[in-house]
Structures are given as C-alpha cells and as structure tokens.
Amino acid sequence: NAVNFMRRSKLVKQIMVAFD
C-alpha cells in the first residue's frame, strides 16, 4: 500500500534522526 509505505518511510526517517 502506498500510504503504508509513506507512513513507514516517515517512521524510518524519525528513527534515523533519533539515532543520528
């Protein structure tokens, strides 16, 4: 699902920022 993918990419971005 495209919406699911966008939501997941947003979550991954937040996780990457948190680990940065």
C-alpha distance matrix in Angstrom:
0.0 3.8 5.5 5.2 6.2 8.8 10.0 10.5 12.2 14.3 15.3 16.2 18.2 20.1 20.9 22.2 24.2 25.6 26.7 28.1
3.8 0.0 3.8 5.4 5.0 6.2 8.6 9.7 10.4 12.3 14.2 15.1 16.4 18.5 19.8 20.7 22.5 24.3 25.5 26.5
5.5 3.8 0.0 3.8 5.4 5.1 6.1 8.5 9.8 10.6 12.3 14.2 15.3 16.7 18.4 19.9 21.2 22.7 24.4 25.5
5.2 5.4 3.8 0.0 3.8 5.5 5.1 6.1 8.6 9.9 10.5 12.1 14.1 15.4 16.4 18.2 19.9 21.0 22.5 24.0
6.2 5.0 5.4 3.8 0.0 3.8 5.4 5.0 6.0 8.5 9.7 10.3 12.1 14.2 15.1 16.1 18.1 19.7 20.8 22.0
8.8 6.2 5.1 5.5 3.8 0.0 3.8 5.4 5.1 6.2 8.6 9.8 10.5 12.4 14.2 15.2 16.5 18.4 19.9 20.7
10.0 8.6 6.1 5.1 5.4 3.8 0.0 3.8 5.5 5.1 6.3 8.7 9.9 10.8 12.5 14.3 15.4 16.7 18.6 19.9
10.5 9.7 8.5 6.1 5.0 5.4 3.8 0.0 3.8 5.3 5.0 6.1 8.5 9.8 10.4 12.1 14.1 15.1 16.4 18.0
12.2 10.4 9.8 8.6 6.0 5.1 5.5 3.8 0.0 3.8 5.4 5.0 6.1 8.6 9.7 10.3 12.2 14.1 15.2 16.0
14.3 12.3 10.6 9.9 8.5 6.2 5.1 5.3 3.8 0.0 3.8 5.5 5.1 6.3 8.7 9.9 10.6 12.4 14.4 15.2
15.3 14.2 12.3 10.5 9.7 8.6 6.3 5.0 5.4 3.8 0.0 3.8 5.4 5.1 6.2 8.6 9.9 10.5 12.4 14.1
16.2 15.1 14.2 12.1 10.3 9.8 8.7 6.1 5.0 5.5 3.8 0.0 3.8 5.4 5.0 6.1 8.5 9.7 10.5 12.0
18.2 16.4 15.3 14.1 12.1 10.5 9.9 8.5 6.1 5.1 5.4 3.8 0.0 3.8 5.4 5.1 6.1 8.5 9.9 10.3
20.1 18.5 16.7 15.4 14.2 12.4 10.8 9.8 8.6 6.3 5.1 5.4 3.8 0.0 3.8 5.5 5.1 6.1 8.7 9.8
20.9 19.8 18.4 16.4 15.1 14.2 12.5 10.4 9.7 8.7 6.2 5.0 5.4 3.8 0.0 3.8 5.4 5.0 6.2 8.5
22.2 20.7 19.9 18.2 16.1 15.2 14.3 12.1 10.3 9.9 8.6 6.1 5.1 5.5 3.8 0.0 3.8 5.4 5.1 6.0
24.2 22.5 21.2 19.9 18.1 16.5 15.4 14.1 12.2 10.6 9.9 8.5 6.1 5.1 5.4 3.8 0.0 3.8 5.4 5.0
25.6 24.3 22.7 21.0 19.7 18.4 16.7 15.1 14.1 12.4 10.5 9.7 8.5 6.1 5.0 5.4 3.8 0.0 3.8 5.6
26.7 25.5 24.4 22.5 20.8 19.9 18.6 16.4 15.2 14.4 12.4 10.5 9.9 8.7 6.2 5.1 5.4 3.8 0.0 3.8
28.1 26.5 25.5 24.0 22.0 20.7 19.9 18.0 16.0 15.2 14.1 12.0 10.3 9.8 8.5 6.0 5.0 5.6 3.8 0.0
